[in-house]
Amino acid sequence: GFASLAAPLQAKVDGFCKDVEKHLPKDGKGAVFATAWLATDNVYVALMNKHFPEILNGMSLVAIDTLHLFPETLVCAKEVEAKYGKKALWKLPKDVTTREEFISMYGDCEDMDSADFDFVSKVEPFQRALAECNKEILITGRRMDQAAQRITLDVWEEGKSTLNPMANFSWEDIIAYVDAEGVPVNKGHNFAYRCNAPIEATKRHLPDLPWTKGDLGKPFWQATPEELSGNPPAPVTYVFKSFGDIHTTVPVEPHESERAGRFVRQAKTECGIHTRTTSAGAPHGGALQNLLVKDAAEAKKLVDSCVKTINLNERQACDVFCLVNGAFSPLNGFMEEKAYNSVVKDMRLPEKQLFGLPVTLDVASTEGLKEGDKILLKWDGEDVAVLEASSIYKPNKVVEAKEVYGTSSLEHPTVYSLIAEQGEYYLGGRVYGLQSPKFKYPVQTPAEVRETLPAGKDVVAFQNRNPIHRAHFELLKCAQRDVADSILLVHPTCGPTQPGDIDGLVRIDTYEALRKETEKEYPMFRWAYLPYSMKMAGPREALQHMIIRKNYGATHFIIGRDMAGTKSTITGDDFYGAYDAQELGKKFEAELGMTVTHYENMVYVGEEEGYVQESIAKAQGKKVVKLSGTEFRRRLRANEDIPEWFAFKSVVEILRKAGDSAFC
């Protein structure tokens, strides 16, 4: 037999059992564990085999052979499958079965962009596997101690139905369990690489290095320091603590984190499966960011270390709200220059996740500031965040305008603001939230909205920036009916918008009145208000709105005609095509795990039939009853009758009461 577990490790195992009992179905159906055959992954399988054999039998074990794994990894996989009687569902990169075929179809891994390699070799096969398994719950082997980016890791992530049962285990716990229970591990752990001087981590994958490879005959953690260093003792010894792909994993010193040897030739510490894979309802990038500092002493320390204070305008305060509460996930701060350039040019973050628009903090001057300085951000007289300025740069705003807005013309209202009104410099870096910025209207965070959404239901999100009249509401009813058994999230943007729009506070009043008027008849509707400053960037802004709603828990997003579009302030011509936004949204819906829904304009054809789609009215030769926006406003001002087929009575009363002040 093997040694009994020490009390602290037994307590971790007991906690593991409680978490599994609480979150996994008794028959294991719909539960999927993603294994890379690492020590932690194998301990998970061993624990399940010992304590929950029925769940293990019914769940799916998914393994991805990237065709670039260590040979020892494949041997270890067979040992685990045999010992615990659990076969994995293996997936390969699409349409290839050997490394030679991979190179022929996709290219040499050394020449490929790392994010592209991740997508082809891991993410896409993983998505295929999840679909095949009918995944309802994803189980990972992630642990809290593995990387700086994982300082906090919840055992259960409600928003994306993900269980991290090993989150509270340490590396020491894992190897202790391996030794106590005889869990198979990668034989690559048995090798010691001894050399006379340190070798740079980014070069340790190369052939013919000046080291001697010795077989310890047991995992390195069971060896004494003398056995590790050899005879005579080598000044430096490296060991493999983890195993990914052969070209991105290197041995490290025994005291280093096991992930120190992973992705050393890339600017990341996470596999693409954890960062780039998206699934319907999951936050963008896989995890909902929460940048609020919980510890009061830590918050005070941050404030005390600030060298400058910036008073935010409303546009900037909206961005801080979206950052600290995760609406802009996976961002954890204002974009540094590298991320800014990548998003402006390619609509992707450096790790290749989609992102529609740059998120930047503009300032008029950087005098007295240097990289690394902390800056206090205030809004409406209150401290809301601290920015650690790791990047201070002067952007090329003409390039930004052309790439993001499709034009550098000052006739575009936001381009004019960008070039003529906003600060000349950008500050980028990590944001530490002190409190969520408050506005004159009620706002909801992604976490708060997600708590109101029933599990397992599709969520159709609708973004708008104007009062909702009858035609809009009919469209929403259609959308909710079309996506079976769905929730309809009405999610207006309520921050600064363009001249001529209805004032934000007045709009909120109309939404609240409409919510109360319709909530009994339409209990499947949810209402939430987003402090976000519209950029009127057409297709790219539509993509940004998709990402924000994904972070709020949506699975579907309505993109209407001319979404986020605007007209020339001189000629009145449209800057974007009527369906440009829809087309861009559809292009990326699969990657985002979101479904774009779109509907024709609803038109009123009389009391008997009410509203029908415009094409149906045209095909049937129906006479459409119209009321233009100009005529609607004239009647409002003149206190003349506005028909109920056009607008809700409660909405009209609020707009009349507000008068001309309702219009920005």
C-alpha positions as CSV (number, residue, x, y, z in Angstrom):
1,G,0.0,0.0,0.0
2,F,0.9,3.7,-0.2
3,A,1.4,6.2,2.6
4,S,-1.7,7.8,4.2
5,L,-2.3,11.5,3.5
6,A,-1.1,14.2,5.8
7,A,-3.9,16.1,7.6
8,P,-3.6,19.3,5.5
9,L,-3.7,17.4,2.2
10,Q,-6.5,15.2,3.5
11,A,-8.4,18.5,4.2
12,K,-7.9,19.5,0.5
13,V,-9.1,16.2,-0.7
14,D,-12.2,16.5,1.6
15,G,-12.9,20.0,0.1
16,F,-12.5,18.5,-3.4
17,C,-15.1,15.9,-2.6
18,K,-17.6,18.5,-1.4
19,D,-17.1,20.6,-4.5
20,V,-17.6,17.6,-6.8
21,E,-20.7,16.5,-4.9
22,K,-22.1,20.1,-5.1
23,H,-21.5,20.9,-8.7
24,L,-21.3,17.7,-10.8
25,P,-24.2,15.4,-11.8
26,K,-24.2,12.0,-10.2
27,D,-24.1,10.3,-13.6
28,G,-21.4,12.6,-14.9
29,K,-23.3,13.4,-18.0
30,G,-22.5,16.7,-19.7
31,A,-19.4,17.1,-17.6
32,V,-16.1,17.5,-19.5
33,F,-12.6,17.5,-18.1
34,A,-9.8,18.9,-20.3
35,T,-6.6,17.1,-19.6
36,A,-3.0,17.8,-20.8
37,W,-1.8,14.7,-18.8
38,L,0.0,17.0,-16.3
39,A,0.5,15.9,-12.7
40,T,-2.5,17.9,-11.5
41,D,-4.7,16.5,-14.3
42,N,-3.7,13.0,-13.4
43,V,-4.3,13.6,-9.7
44,Y,-7.8,14.8,-10.6
45,V,-8.5,11.5,-12.5
46,A,-7.1,9.5,-9.6
47,L,-9.3,11.3,-7.1
48,M,-12.4,10.8,-9.2
49,N,-11.6,7.1,-9.7
50,K,-11.2,6.7,-5.9
51,H,-14.1,8.8,-4.7
52,F,-16.6,9.2,-7.6
53,P,-16.1,6.3,-10.0
54,E,-19.7,6.6,-11.3
55,I,-19.2,10.3,-12.2
56,L,-15.8,9.5,-13.8
57,N,-17.4,6.8,-15.9
58,G,-20.2,9.0,-17.2
59,M,-18.2,12.2,-17.8
60,S,-15.9,12.9,-20.8
61,L,-12.2,13.2,-20.6
62,V,-11.0,15.4,-23.5
63,A,-7.3,15.4,-24.7
64,I,-5.8,17.4,-27.5
65,D,-2.8,16.0,-29.4
66,T,-1.3,19.1,-30.9
67,L,1.1,16.9,-32.9
68,H,3.8,18.8,-31.0
69,L,3.6,17.0,-27.6
70,F,6.6,15.4,-25.8
71,P,6.7,11.6,-26.6
72,E,6.7,11.0,-22.8
73,T,3.4,12.8,-22.6
74,L,1.7,10.3,-24.9
75,V,3.2,7.4,-22.8
76,C,1.9,9.0,-19.6
77,A,-1.6,9.3,-21.2
78,K,-1.7,5.6,-22.0
79,E,-0.7,4.8,-18.4
80,V,-3.4,7.0,-16.9
81,E,-6.1,5.6,-19.3
82,A,-5.1,2.0,-18.4
83,K,-4.7,2.4,-14.6
84,Y,-8.1,4.2,-14.1
85,G,-10.0,2.5,-16.9
86,K,-11.0,5.8,-18.5
87,K,-10.4,6.4,-22.2
88,A,-10.0,10.0,-23.4
89,L,-11.7,11.5,-26.4
90,W,-8.7,12.5,-28.4
91,K,-8.8,15.3,-31.0
92,L,-6.2,16.4,-33.5
93,P,-5.8,19.6,-35.5
94,K,-8.3,19.7,-38.3
95,D,-7.6,17.5,-41.4
96,V,-4.1,16.4,-40.3
97,T,-2.8,13.3,-38.5
98,T,1.0,13.8,-38.4
99,R,3.4,16.6,-37.8
100,E,4.5,16.5,-41.4
101,E,0.9,17.0,-42.5
102,F,0.5,19.8,-40.0
103,I,3.5,21.6,-41.4
104,S,2.3,21.1,-44.9
105,M,-1.2,22.5,-44.2
106,Y,-0.5,25.1,-41.5
107,G,3.2,25.8,-41.4
108,D,6.2,25.2,-39.2
109,C,5.3,25.9,-35.5
110,E,8.5,28.0,-35.3
111,D,7.3,30.3,-38.1
112,M,3.7,30.6,-37.0
113,D,2.2,33.3,-34.9
114,S,1.8,31.8,-31.4
115,A,-1.9,32.7,-31.2
116,D,-2.5,31.2,-34.6
117,F,-0.7,28.0,-33.5
118,D,-2.8,27.9,-30.4
119,F,-6.0,28.3,-32.4
120,V,-5.3,25.7,-35.0
121,S,-3.7,23.1,-32.7
122,K,-5.7,23.5,-29.5
123,V,-8.7,25.8,-29.6
124,E,-10.4,24.6,-32.7
125,P,-10.0,20.9,-31.8
126,F,-11.1,21.6,-28.3
127,Q,-14.3,23.4,-29.6
128,R,-15.0,20.3,-31.7
129,A,-14.6,18.0,-28.7
130,L,-16.9,20.1,-26.5
131,A,-19.6,20.1,-29.2
132,E,-19.3,16.3,-29.5
133,C,-19.5,15.8,-25.7
134,N,-22.6,18.1,-25.4
135,K,-20.7,20.0,-22.7
136,E,-22.7,21.5,-19.9
137,I,-20.0,21.8,-17.3
138,L,-16.3,22.3,-18.1
139,I,-13.8,21.0,-15.5
140,T,-10.2,22.3,-15.5
141,G,-7.0,21.4,-13.7
142,R,-6.1,25.0,-13.1
143,R,-4.7,25.9,-9.7
144,M,-4.4,29.2,-7.9
145,D,-0.6,29.0,-7.3
146,Q,0.3,28.4,-10.9
147,A,0.9,32.0,-12.2
148,A,0.6,35.6,-11.1
149,Q,-2.4,36.0,-13.3
150,R,-4.2,33.4,-11.3
151,I,-4.0,35.1,-7.8
152,T,-7.7,34.5,-7.6
153,L,-9.5,31.5,-9.1
154,D,-12.9,30.5,-8.0
155,V,-13.6,26.8,-7.6
156,W,-17.0,27.3,-9.3
157,E,-17.4,30.0,-12.0
158,E,-21.1,30.4,-12.2
159,G,-21.2,32.6,-15.3
160,K,-19.6,30.0,-17.5
161,S,-20.5,26.7,-15.6
162,T,-16.8,25.9,-15.0
163,L,-15.5,23.8,-12.1
164,N,-11.9,24.3,-11.0
165,P,-11.7,21.6,-8.3
166,M,-7.9,21.7,-8.0
167,A,-7.9,25.5,-7.4
168,N,-6.8,25.3,-3.8
169,F,-4.2,22.6,-4.2
170,S,-0.6,23.6,-4.3
171,W,2.2,22.0,-6.3
172,E,3.4,20.4,-3.0
173,D,-0.1,19.0,-2.5
174,I,0.0,17.5,-6.0
175,I,3.3,15.7,-5.7
176,A,2.5,14.5,-2.2
177,Y,-0.7,12.9,-3.6
178,V,1.2,11.4,-6.5
179,D,3.7,9.8,-4.2
180,A,1.1,8.6,-1.7
181,E,-1.3,7.1,-4.2
182,G,1.1,6.0,-7.0
183,V,-0.4,8.3,-9.6
184,P,1.3,7.9,-13.0
185,V,3.2,11.0,-14.1
186,N,5.3,12.1,-17.1
187,K,8.7,10.2,-17.2
188,G,10.2,13.5,-18.3
189,H,10.1,14.5,-14.6
190,N,12.9,12.0,-14.1
191,F,15.5,13.9,-16.0
192,A,18.1,16.4,-14.7
193,Y,19.8,18.8,-17.0
194,R,23.2,19.8,-15.5
195,C,25.3,22.7,-16.7
196,N,28.2,25.0,-15.6
197,A,26.4,28.3,-16.1
198,P,22.7,29.4,-16.5
199,I,21.2,29.2,-19.9
200,E,18.6,31.8,-20.9
201,A,15.1,30.3,-20.7
202,T,14.2,31.4,-24.2
203,K,17.1,29.2,-25.6
204,R,16.6,26.1,-23.5
205,H,14.6,24.4,-26.3
206,L,17.5,24.5,-28.7
207,P,19.5,21.3,-29.6
208,D,23.1,20.7,-28.6
209,L,23.0,22.8,-25.4
210,P,26.0,22.8,-23.0
211,W,24.4,20.6,-20.5
212,T,24.4,16.9,-19.5
213,K,21.1,15.0,-19.3
214,G,20.9,12.5,-16.4
215,D,18.2,10.0,-15.6
216,L,17.4,10.1,-11.9
217,G,15.3,7.0,-12.1
218,K,12.4,8.7,-10.2
219,P,10.6,12.1,-10.3
220,F,13.0,15.0,-9.5
221,W,11.0,15.9,-6.3
222,Q,11.9,12.5,-4.8
223,A,15.6,13.1,-5.4
224,T,18.0,14.7,-2.8
225,P,19.8,17.9,-3.7
226,E,23.0,15.8,-4.1
227,E,21.3,13.5,-6.5
228,L,19.9,16.4,-8.5
229,S,23.2,18.2,-8.9
230,G,25.2,15.0,-9.7
231,N,28.8,14.1,-9.0
232,P,30.8,16.3,-9.2
233,P,28.0,18.8,-8.3
234,A,26.8,20.9,-11.3
235,P,26.5,24.7,-10.5
236,V,23.1,24.8,-12.3
237,T,20.5,22.0,-12.6
238,Y,17.2,22.2,-14.6
239,V,14.2,19.9,-14.5
240,F,10.9,19.7,-16.3
241,K,8.1,20.7,-13.9
242,S,5.4,20.9,-16.6
243,F,4.9,19.7,-20.2
244,G,3.2,21.6,-23.0
245,D,4.4,21.7,-26.6
246,I,8.0,20.8,-27.4
247,H,8.7,24.3,-28.8
248,T,7.2,26.3,-26.0
249,T,8.2,24.3,-22.9
250,V,11.7,24.2,-21.3
251,P,13.2,22.9,-18.1
252,V,13.4,25.2,-15.1
253,E,15.2,25.3,-11.8
254,P,13.5,23.0,-9.2
255,H,12.4,25.9,-7.0
256,E,10.6,27.7,-9.8
257,S,6.8,27.5,-10.5
258,E,6.0,24.7,-12.9
259,R,4.5,27.2,-15.3
260,A,7.8,29.2,-15.4
261,G,8.9,26.8,-18.1
262,R,5.7,27.1,-20.2
263,F,5.3,29.7,-23.0
264,V,8.7,31.2,-22.1
265,R,9.1,32.2,-25.8
266,Q,5.8,34.0,-25.8
267,A,4.4,37.0,-23.8
268,K,1.8,34.9,-21.9
269,T,1.4,32.3,-19.2
270,E,-1.8,30.7,-20.3
271,C,-2.6,28.1,-22.9
272,G,-4.8,29.4,-25.7
273,I,-7.6,27.1,-24.5
274,H,-7.9,29.2,-21.4
275,T,-7.6,32.6,-23.1
276,R,-9.0,32.5,-26.6
277,T,-11.6,29.8,-26.5
278,T,-15.1,31.2,-26.0
279,S,-18.4,29.5,-25.5
280,A,-21.9,30.8,-25.5
281,G,-22.7,32.7,-22.3
282,A,-19.0,32.7,-21.2
283,P,-17.2,36.0,-20.7
284,H,-14.9,37.1,-23.5
285,G,-11.5,35.5,-23.0
286,G,-13.0,32.9,-20.6
287,A,-13.0,34.9,-17.3
288,L,-14.9,37.9,-16.1
289,Q,-12.5,40.6,-14.9
290,N,-13.1,42.2,-11.5
291,L,-10.5,44.9,-10.9
292,L,-12.0,46.2,-7.6
293,V,-9.5,46.1,-4.7
294,K,-11.3,44.4,-1.8
295,D,-8.7,45.1,0.9
296,A,-9.1,48.6,2.4
297,A,-5.4,48.8,3.5
298,E,-4.3,47.8,0.0
299,A,-6.5,50.5,-1.5
300,K,-5.1,53.1,0.8
301,K,-1.6,52.1,0.0
302,L,-2.4,52.5,-3.8
303,V,-3.9,55.9,-3.3
304,D,-0.9,57.1,-1.1
305,S,1.5,56.0,-3.8
306,C,-0.1,58.1,-6.6
307,V,2.0,61.0,-8.0
308,K,-0.8,62.7,-9.8
309,T,-4.6,63.0,-9.9
310,I,-6.8,63.1,-13.0
311,N,-10.4,64.2,-12.9
312,L,-12.3,62.1,-15.4
313,N,-14.9,63.3,-17.8
314,E,-18.1,61.3,-18.2
315,R,-16.8,59.4,-21.3
316,Q,-13.7,58.3,-19.3
317,A,-15.7,57.4,-16.2
318,C,-17.8,55.1,-18.4
319,D,-14.7,53.4,-19.6
320,V,-13.5,52.9,-16.0
321,F,-16.8,51.4,-15.0
322,C,-16.6,48.9,-17.9
323,L,-13.0,48.1,-17.0
324,V,-13.3,47.6,-13.2
325,N,-16.5,45.5,-13.5
326,G,-15.5,43.3,-16.4
327,A,-17.7,44.7,-19.2
328,F,-14.5,45.1,-21.2
329,S,-13.1,41.6,-20.3
330,P,-10.4,40.4,-20.9
331,L,-8.9,43.9,-20.5
332,N,-7.5,44.6,-17.0
333,G,-6.7,48.3,-17.8
334,F,-6.4,51.0,-20.4
335,M,-4.5,49.7,-23.4
336,E,-0.8,49.9,-23.6
337,E,0.7,51.1,-26.9
338,K,1.3,47.6,-28.2
339,A,-2.3,46.5,-27.5
340,Y,-3.7,49.8,-28.8
341,N,-1.8,49.4,-32.1
342,S,-2.9,45.8,-32.5
343,V,-6.6,46.6,-31.9
344,V,-6.5,49.7,-34.2
345,K,-4.8,47.8,-37.0
346,D,-6.1,44.2,-36.7
347,M,-9.1,44.5,-34.3
348,R,-7.4,42.0,-32.1
349,L,-5.5,42.1,-28.8
350,P,-1.8,40.9,-28.8
351,E,-3.0,37.4,-27.8
352,K,-5.3,37.6,-30.9
353,Q,-8.7,37.8,-29.0
354,L,-11.1,40.0,-31.0
355,F,-11.7,43.5,-29.7
356,G,-13.6,46.1,-31.7
357,L,-12.3,49.4,-30.5
358,P,-9.3,50.8,-28.5
359,V,-9.9,51.6,-24.9
360,T,-7.6,54.4,-24.0
361,L,-7.2,57.2,-21.4
362,D,-6.4,60.5,-23.1
363,V,-4.6,63.3,-21.4
364,A,-3.6,66.8,-22.6
365,S,-0.1,66.6,-21.1
366,T,2.3,64.0,-19.7
367,E,4.5,66.6,-18.0
368,G,5.9,65.2,-14.7
369,L,4.8,61.6,-15.5
370,K,7.0,58.6,-16.2
371,E,6.3,55.0,-16.9
372,G,5.5,53.1,-13.7
373,D,3.9,56.1,-12.0
374,K,0.6,55.5,-10.3
375,I,-2.2,58.0,-11.0
376,L,-5.4,58.6,-9.0
377,L,-8.5,58.7,-11.1
378,K,-11.4,60.7,-9.7
379,W,-15.0,61.0,-11.0
380,D,-17.5,63.5,-9.7
381,G,-15.3,64.3,-6.7
382,E,-14.7,60.7,-5.6
383,D,-11.7,58.4,-5.9
384,V,-12.7,55.6,-8.3
385,A,-9.4,53.9,-9.5
386,V,-5.7,54.0,-9.6
387,L,-3.9,53.6,-12.9
388,E,-0.4,52.1,-13.0
389,A,0.9,53.8,-16.1
390,S,3.1,51.2,-17.7
391,S,2.8,52.9,-21.2
392,I,2.8,56.6,-22.0
393,Y,2.5,57.3,-25.7
394,K,1.4,59.8,-28.4
395,P,-0.9,58.0,-30.8
396,N,-1.3,58.7,-34.5
397,K,-4.9,59.8,-34.4
398,V,-5.3,60.1,-38.2
399,V,-4.4,56.4,-38.5
400,E,-6.8,55.6,-35.6
401,A,-9.6,57.5,-37.2
402,K,-9.1,55.8,-40.6
403,E,-8.8,52.3,-39.2
404,V,-11.4,52.5,-36.5
405,Y,-14.0,54.8,-38.0
406,G,-13.2,54.2,-41.6
407,T,-12.6,57.9,-42.2
408,S,-10.4,60.7,-41.0
409,S,-13.1,63.3,-42.0
410,L,-13.9,65.8,-39.3
411,E,-17.5,65.6,-40.6
412,H,-17.7,62.3,-38.5
413,P,-18.7,63.6,-35.0
414,T,-16.5,61.2,-33.1
415,V,-13.5,61.7,-35.4
416,Y,-13.9,65.4,-34.8
417,S,-13.9,64.8,-31.0
418,L,-11.0,62.4,-31.3
419,I,-8.8,64.8,-33.2
420,A,-10.0,68.3,-32.1
421,E,-11.1,67.8,-28.5
422,Q,-9.5,64.8,-26.8
423,G,-6.1,64.7,-25.2
424,E,-3.0,64.4,-27.3
425,Y,-1.4,61.6,-25.3
426,Y,-2.6,58.2,-24.1
427,L,-1.8,56.5,-20.7
428,G,-2.0,52.7,-20.7
429,G,-1.7,50.2,-17.9
430,R,-3.3,48.2,-15.1
431,V,-6.3,49.7,-13.4
432,Y,-7.1,49.1,-9.7
433,G,-10.7,49.9,-8.9
434,L,-11.3,51.7,-5.6
435,Q,-15.1,51.8,-6.2
436,S,-17.4,51.4,-9.1
437,P,-18.1,54.9,-10.6
438,K,-21.6,56.2,-9.8
439,F,-23.9,57.9,-12.3
440,K,-27.1,59.8,-12.0
441,Y,-29.0,56.7,-13.2
442,P,-29.0,53.1,-11.9
443,V,-26.4,50.9,-13.5
444,Q,-25.7,47.2,-13.4
445,T,-22.5,45.3,-13.6
446,P,-22.0,42.1,-15.6
447,A,-21.9,40.0,-12.4
448,E,-25.2,41.6,-11.2
449,V,-27.0,41.0,-14.5
450,R,-25.7,37.4,-14.8
451,E,-27.2,36.7,-11.3
452,T,-30.7,37.5,-12.7
453,L,-30.3,35.1,-15.7
454,P,-31.8,31.6,-15.3
455,A,-29.3,28.8,-15.9
456,G,-29.5,27.0,-19.2
457,K,-31.5,29.6,-21.1
458,D,-30.4,31.6,-24.2
459,V,-30.1,35.3,-23.7
460,V,-30.9,37.7,-26.5
461,A,-29.4,41.1,-26.0
462,F,-30.7,44.4,-27.5
463,Q,-28.6,47.5,-27.5
464,N,-30.1,50.9,-28.1
465,R,-29.6,54.6,-27.3
466,N,-33.1,56.1,-27.9
467,P,-36.5,55.6,-26.2
468,I,-38.2,52.4,-27.2
469,H,-41.4,53.0,-29.3
470,R,-43.9,50.4,-30.4
471,A,-42.0,49.3,-33.5
472,H,-38.9,48.6,-31.4
473,F,-41.0,46.7,-28.9
474,E,-42.6,44.6,-31.6
475,L,-39.1,43.7,-32.8
476,L,-38.1,42.6,-29.3
477,K,-41.1,40.4,-29.0
478,C,-40.2,38.8,-32.3
479,A,-36.6,38.2,-31.2
480,Q,-37.7,36.6,-27.9
481,R,-40.2,34.3,-29.7
482,D,-37.7,33.3,-32.4
483,V,-35.1,32.1,-29.9
484,A,-37.0,29.4,-28.1
485,D,-37.5,29.7,-24.3
486,S,-35.0,32.7,-24.2
487,I,-34.5,35.7,-22.0
488,L,-34.6,39.1,-23.7
489,L,-32.0,41.5,-22.2
490,V,-32.9,45.1,-23.0
491,H,-29.5,46.8,-22.5
492,P,-29.4,50.5,-23.5
493,T,-26.2,52.6,-23.4
494,C,-26.8,55.6,-21.2
495,G,-23.5,57.5,-21.3
496,P,-22.6,60.5,-23.6
497,T,-24.0,60.1,-27.1
498,Q,-24.2,62.3,-30.2
499,P,-25.9,65.7,-30.6
500,G,-29.7,65.4,-31.1
501,D,-30.1,62.3,-29.1
502,I,-32.5,62.1,-26.1
503,D,-30.8,63.1,-22.8
504,G,-29.5,60.0,-20.8
505,L,-31.6,60.7,-17.7
506,V,-34.8,61.2,-19.6
507,R,-34.1,58.0,-21.6
508,I,-33.7,56.1,-18.3
509,D,-37.1,57.4,-17.2
510,T,-38.7,56.2,-20.4
511,Y,-37.1,52.8,-20.0
512,E,-38.2,52.5,-16.4
513,A,-41.8,53.5,-17.3
514,L,-41.9,50.9,-20.1
515,R,-40.4,48.2,-17.9
516,K,-43.1,48.7,-15.3
517,E,-45.8,48.9,-17.9
518,T,-44.8,45.6,-19.6
519,E,-43.2,43.5,-16.8
520,K,-46.4,41.4,-16.0
521,E,-47.1,40.5,-19.6
522,Y,-43.4,39.9,-20.5
523,P,-41.7,38.4,-17.5
524,M,-39.0,37.0,-19.7
525,F,-37.6,40.5,-20.4
526,R,-34.7,41.9,-18.3
527,W,-33.7,45.5,-18.2
528,A,-30.2,46.9,-17.4
529,Y,-28.5,50.1,-18.1
530,L,-24.9,50.5,-19.3
531,P,-22.7,53.6,-18.7
532,Y,-20.9,53.6,-22.1
533,S,-20.0,56.4,-24.4
534,M,-21.2,55.7,-27.9
535,K,-18.4,56.1,-30.5
536,M,-20.7,55.8,-33.6
537,A,-18.0,53.7,-35.2
538,G,-20.5,51.5,-37.2
539,P,-19.4,47.9,-37.8
540,R,-16.5,47.9,-35.4
541,E,-18.6,49.4,-32.6
542,A,-21.3,46.7,-33.3
543,L,-18.5,44.1,-32.6
544,Q,-17.6,45.9,-29.4
545,H,-21.2,45.8,-28.3
546,M,-21.3,42.1,-29.0
547,I,-18.3,41.6,-26.8
548,I,-19.8,43.7,-24.0
549,R,-23.1,41.8,-24.1
550,K,-21.2,38.5,-24.1
551,N,-19.6,39.6,-20.9
552,Y,-23.1,40.4,-19.5
553,G,-24.1,36.8,-20.2
554,A,-25.8,37.1,-23.7
555,T,-25.7,34.2,-26.2
556,H,-27.5,36.2,-29.0
557,F,-27.2,39.8,-30.1
558,I,-29.6,41.8,-32.2
559,I,-27.9,43.9,-34.8
560,G,-30.3,46.2,-36.6
561,R,-30.0,48.3,-39.7
562,D,-27.4,51.1,-39.5
563,M,-26.3,50.0,-36.0
564,A,-23.9,52.5,-34.3
565,G,-24.0,54.5,-37.6
566,T,-23.8,58.3,-38.0
567,K,-24.0,60.9,-40.8
568,S,-21.8,63.7,-42.0
569,T,-22.4,66.8,-40.0
570,I,-22.2,68.8,-43.3
571,T,-23.9,66.7,-46.0
572,G,-26.0,64.3,-44.0
573,D,-24.6,61.3,-45.9
574,D,-24.2,58.0,-44.0
575,F,-20.6,56.9,-43.2
576,Y,-21.5,53.2,-43.2
577,G,-23.6,50.9,-45.3
578,A,-27.0,49.9,-43.8
579,Y,-25.9,46.3,-43.3
580,D,-22.2,46.7,-42.7
581,A,-22.6,46.1,-38.9
582,Q,-24.6,42.9,-39.5
583,E,-22.1,41.5,-41.9
584,L,-19.1,42.1,-39.6
585,G,-21.0,40.6,-36.6
586,K,-21.9,37.5,-38.6
587,K,-18.3,37.1,-39.7
588,F,-17.1,36.7,-36.2
589,E,-20.1,35.2,-34.4
590,A,-18.7,31.6,-34.4
591,E,-15.4,32.8,-32.8
592,L,-17.2,34.8,-30.2
593,G,-19.7,32.1,-29.4
594,M,-22.5,34.6,-30.1
595,T,-25.4,34.4,-32.6
596,V,-26.2,37.5,-34.5
597,T,-30.0,38.0,-35.0
598,H,-31.4,40.6,-37.2
599,Y,-34.8,41.7,-38.2
600,E,-36.4,43.9,-40.8
601,N,-38.1,47.1,-39.8
602,M,-41.5,46.5,-38.3
603,V,-44.2,48.7,-39.9
604,Y,-47.8,49.5,-38.8
605,V,-50.5,48.6,-41.3
606,G,-53.6,49.4,-39.4
607,E,-55.5,48.5,-36.2
608,E,-56.6,45.0,-37.4
609,E,-53.1,43.6,-38.2
610,G,-51.0,46.0,-36.2
611,Y,-47.2,45.6,-36.9
612,V,-45.8,43.3,-39.6
613,Q,-42.3,43.0,-41.2
614,E,-41.8,45.6,-43.9
615,S,-41.2,43.0,-46.7
616,I,-44.5,41.3,-45.9
617,A,-46.4,44.6,-46.0
618,K,-44.8,45.4,-49.3
619,A,-45.5,41.9,-50.8
620,Q,-49.2,42.1,-49.7
621,G,-49.6,45.6,-50.9
622,K,-50.5,46.9,-47.5
623,K,-50.7,50.6,-46.8
624,V,-48.1,51.5,-44.2
625,V,-49.0,54.2,-41.7
626,K,-46.0,56.3,-40.9
627,L,-45.0,59.0,-38.4
628,S,-41.5,60.5,-39.0
629,G,-39.2,61.4,-36.2
630,T,-39.4,65.0,-37.1
631,E,-43.2,65.0,-37.0
632,F,-43.1,63.1,-33.7
633,R,-40.9,65.8,-32.2
634,R,-43.1,68.5,-33.6
635,R,-46.2,67.0,-32.0
636,L,-44.4,66.6,-28.7
637,R,-43.5,70.3,-28.6
638,A,-47.0,71.4,-29.8
639,N,-48.7,69.1,-27.3
640,E,-50.6,67.5,-30.1
641,D,-51.9,63.9,-30.1
642,I,-49.4,61.1,-30.7
643,P,-51.1,57.8,-31.7
644,E,-50.6,54.8,-29.3
645,W,-49.7,52.6,-32.2
646,F,-46.5,54.7,-32.6
647,A,-45.4,55.3,-29.0
648,F,-46.3,54.1,-25.5
649,K,-48.4,56.6,-23.6
650,S,-46.1,56.5,-20.6
651,V,-43.0,57.2,-22.7
652,V,-44.8,60.2,-24.4
653,E,-45.7,61.7,-21.1
654,I,-42.1,61.6,-19.9
655,L,-40.8,63.2,-23.1
656,R,-43.5,65.9,-23.0
657,K,-42.7,66.7,-19.4
658,A,-39.0,67.0,-20.2
659,G,-39.6,69.4,-23.1
660,D,-36.7,70.7,-25.2
661,S,-34.2,69.9,-22.4
662,A,-34.7,66.2,-23.3
663,F,-32.7,66.7,-26.5
664,C,-28.9,66.9,-26.2
